[in-house]
Amino acid sequence: MTDFMDIKEQYRQFGISEAVYEYGQEILNGLQERFKQIDRTAEYNQLKVIHAMQTANVSEACLLGTTGYGYNDLGRDTLEKVYAAVFQTEDALVRPQITCGTHALALALMSNLRPGDELLSPVGKPYDTLEEVIGIRASKGSLKEYGISYRQVDLLSGGGFDYEGIRAAINDRTKLVTIQRSKGYQTRPTLSVAQIGELISFIKGIKPDVICMVDNCYGEFVETKEPSQVGADMVVGSLIKNPGGGLAPIGGYIAGRRDCVENAAYRLTSPGLGKEVGASLGVLPAFYQGLFLAPTVTASALKGAVFAANIYERIGFGVVPDASQSRHDIIQAVTFGSPEGVIAFCEGIQAAASVDSFVTPEPWDMPGYDSQVIMAAGAFVSGSSIELSADGPIAPPYAVYFQGGLTFPHAKLGILKTLQNLMDKGVVTQDFRRQENLS
Ligand SMILES: *Cc1c(COP(=O)(O)O)cnc(C)c1O
């Protein structure tokens, strides 16, 4: 009995009023069915990961690392078998030498494309950082510099695939198709695994030997199937997002067809060396344990996203996905329509952090963006966006992108803290309505 009295006191220590806490409880009461489904997916994926570890004979020796060249690194090679089993692919490359998601994607592209080939994106503009990889924005070492051309077919205005446009874009030079699962920081919908499967079947129906790669960032373990189970030849992602489970301190993965992964390995290290080298140093325990935790960590982040969508939709702000839509990634967009809203939200997230909670995030001129950007992150792993984090450009429509939370109680605290801060700053009224006459 006393524990519920205590919990309000706990929230009060964070400056969260009883009214905000009760508002959150009311929203949560309506989400029990959604949360049950999320838990069910996590249960399925947890079993999938454990089964993969058992099948690959993960042993205590796998947790040791190598140094120097890294020949015969049992833990590294076994972990790659585990990833291949989880994603149901022939092979996988999972390395701390892959520095981030962009690097993993660039590696998959550069190693599987040759001069004269063409890359196609049938889902519109790819993630910002890939523009320089491809050469959409001029950059040293881009695919374009190596004579690899690029074509793009935008999604239809309703978010569907432009099948006729895609058919017309595929030609005898089309070698690789890149499909971004998550909306990233755009307003288009995130693609479900089923939709990705339909798109791949259509493309392979036109050109069976084309390589289909999926940018799987933020999508891992959100559903019970991964894009590699519906025809993708490669799935690619970052270990400081979902599959690292919050524990991996660095890294990326490419899982897929053996020849595609082999190409990537020869490019990552050197022709002739491939997967044989690349010391794992001391990261393997974090990679294994992070993958083990990834299904429930992803579920916590998803619950946080659903909670935020329901709170802010009810108050009157635009949310993508909306409160009841099915989820295919962990990103939640909330449109505040004013700089004050974006800033107050990010301040709330920062104030809920375990690390760096005392700093105040401010908008700054980030390289590569034409407006100022504000970011909130108090992470154990620098830049980790499976941890509670938010960012938004200070430009219309004044939207923030929120993701993560290694545990649901942390995500909940963060979201309640954003709401409290928005009320304290007058962006949300005392009766939980959107303040209409802001800048
Ligand atoms: C995060 C992300 C990337 C790039 O990953 P980094 O680790 O930030 O380099 C690429 N694509 C999508 C969809 C992402 O969400």
The ligand as an ORCA input file, in Angstrom:
! r2SCAN-3c Opt
* xyz 0 1
  C      20.811      6.320    -37.403
  C      20.520      5.986    -38.810
  C      21.520      5.880    -39.772
  C      22.957      6.236    -39.504
  O      23.481      5.744    -38.372
  P      24.662      6.481    -37.568
  O      25.039      5.468    -36.585
  O      24.083      7.727    -36.960
  O      25.746      6.787    -38.537
  C      21.156      5.502    -41.038
  N      19.875      5.266    -41.367
  C      18.879      5.385    -40.478
  C      17.475      5.117    -40.893
  C      19.164      5.746    -39.172
  O      18.180      5.854    -38.296
*
